[in-house]
Amino acid sequence: MIQLSGAGKRFGHKLLFENVDWLITNHDHIGLVGGNGTGKSTLMKVLAGMDTFDYGALTIAKGTSAGYLPQDGLTLSGRTVFAECMSVFDDVRAMEQELESLTHSMAELDHTSPQYAAVADRYQRVEHEFQSRDGYSIEADVGRVLMGLGFGKEDWQRMTDEFSGGWQMRLALAKLLLQKPNLLLLDEPTNHLDLEARNWLEEYLQNYPYTFLLISHDRYFLDVTVDKIAEIWNKRFWFYTGNYDKFLAQKTQRNEQLQAAYKNQRDRIEQLEVFINRFRYQATKAKQVQSRIKELEKIERIEIPPEEKTIHFKFPQPKASGRIVAEFENVAKSYPGRNGVGKKEVFRNVNFMIERGDRIALVGVNGAGKSTLIKLLASTEALSSGEYRLGHNVILDYFAQDQYKELDPDARILDDLGALSPRSTETELRGLLGCFLFSEDDVFKRIGVLSGGERGRYALLRLLLHPANFLLLDEPTNHLDMRAKDVLLNALMEYTGTVVFVSHDRYFIDKLATRVFEIGGGCVEIFPGNYEDYLWRKEGRQHVPPTLNDVPGASRSQANSAALKQASLPANGNGSAADAAKKRLNPLKRKQMEDRVKQLEGEIGRAEDEIAQLETALQSFVSAEETQRQSQKLESHKAKHSSLLEEWEEVSETLQASE
């Protein structure tokens, strides 16, 4: 379908990639990955015909129709939402009008006339084409896509001009999906989607009948939509079969093989050089020396690419707050209605309590009130009614989506950071900026010229310089690449304070959240566990009793163990855990359960060793009291061993049944 031969591209003086040989075939579902600035979006533009390669050749098969969705910047105006989407089918609707005209003509013509035969023939050909283009279902298709991407029926007749930039991008995505090009190019399509719309898009792309190439920093989204990965790394392309999870495993294996091959080659080169230097001037060894010199010259040197830059950062651990961090009592929030008529109610009679150590994810459709709740907690907006109380020793910090607007656009980032942390040396500041991918001359950039992603990274860095024990984060993962997200995630998981966050990254929520607050219809509904647990409860797949996450003071290890046991429960009273797992086990949950199996095997082994030691000790009589104490201890260890073994069997059965 598309072939790249020796392709290369520069951006100014910077070489993005070179010597790319790549064949994209029909029905490929490809994820394009790589660090920020490696050329992913540039490649998309070349394939969309908006740019060209500087080197090599690009061959595109005849009949290939490319549809491209950029990250942002598209605006639509002058039509209603529904009419804008229907414009995709202008040629099909023209066929429909022609069919109506032909029908009237046939009604007026003599059935035996040559004119009637010509009109009937034309009608037959047009109707065949109309049916092959699903002309009778285009309105239903438009409605289905609009609903999937979050446009309610009340939005369909609104003018496109009324919608914000994020919703404009959703509308552009809807038009592209309705066009169904046989080469679909999506540059971070989930940037402006809430979780519900992402879930719908995942299913849509899984069943997409043609080729698509997408860029995404959402690991879960890639895991469930693509079957091939193309990575841009060290100015070269590397290709893998499978989803993102398999790509990570294959990449690790590839690097290990490369390191081993490099070591073997270095050993062989060293052997040859030692032999040559030792016997170079001995006539009896001349032939052997010449043979080894030739062998040395023929060796194609293996190069080890430089290590990828990674953010190494740990949160400064804050002072502990009281057990109760924040509390809402009968809280309501509303805004004036459109044109000052009436009011728009966001919350009514909301009650909840946030406790120390909670990591709470706020979920709900766009516009439900997630950012509003964060602002109420941050006290940047006032309550309409009710009471909001902060707990003892609570130090609050807030990261907003538009945090960068509060920064001085004329300040250089190194100077701005120095003013924020006057005790730090320039070397320390540059090292910290390097952790967030600001290296070399980047540290002298003025804040006003930073890209959206750079501004977000820098604003997040400023927030993290001072410890707070209650963090409010509104989409902190926006504009972070996967490595940066992983470091932020690991830091938050080790953080001892309390976190309330909004994120549309499924993997990030699944790994971080201990509770989920669902926002919608003016209410806040609370669910224990992560996003996966929340979905199971919402879909009614199983009845799950309260977990230790809901019990104040419960330890993380207790909570994780309880969550794992819940994961192995049957989906209903008549099914087994294995049957339920076939329906609901995703890559993240599988990894968690595989880790738990390994942990259980270790604990079972240790329990068996302790039982054996106690049984041996009981063979030597010391006293009646000691024998009784050891017997009780033995029974306790046997009960623990039995419990571990039972859990191991349940989890192993679930994993085995889901394969």
ABEGO torsion letter per residue (X at the ends): XBBBBGBBBBBEABBABBGBBBBBBBGBBBBBBEBBGAGAAAAAAAAAGABBBABEBBBBBBGBBBBBBBABGBBBBGBBAAAAAAAAAAAAAAAAAAAAAAAAAAAABBAABAAAAAAAAAAAAAAAAAAAAGAAAAAAAAAAAAAAAGBBAAAAABBAAABBAAAAAAAAAAAAAAAGBABBBBBGAAAABBAAAAAAAAAAAAABABBBBBBBABAAAAAAABABBBBBBGGBBBBBBEBAAAAAAAAAAAAAAAAAAAAAAAAAAAAAAAAAAAAAABAAAAAAAAAAAAAAAABBBBBBBBBBBBBBBBBBBBBBBBABABBBBGBBBBBBBBGGBEBBBABBGBBBBBBBGBBBBBBEBBGAGAAAAAAAAAGABBBABEBBBBBBGBBBBBBBAAAAAABBAABBAAAAAAAABAABBAAAAAAAAAAAGBBEAAAABBAAABBAAAAAAAAAAAAAABBBABBBBBGAABGBBAAAAAAAAAAAAABABBBBBBBABAAAAAAABABBBBBEGGBBBBBBEBAAAAAAAAAGABBBBBBAAABBGBBAAAAAAAAAAAAABBABAABBAAAAAAAABBAAAAAAAAAAAAAAAAAAAAAAAAAAAAAAAAABBABAAAAAAAAAAAAAAAAAAAAAAAAAAAAAAAAAAAX
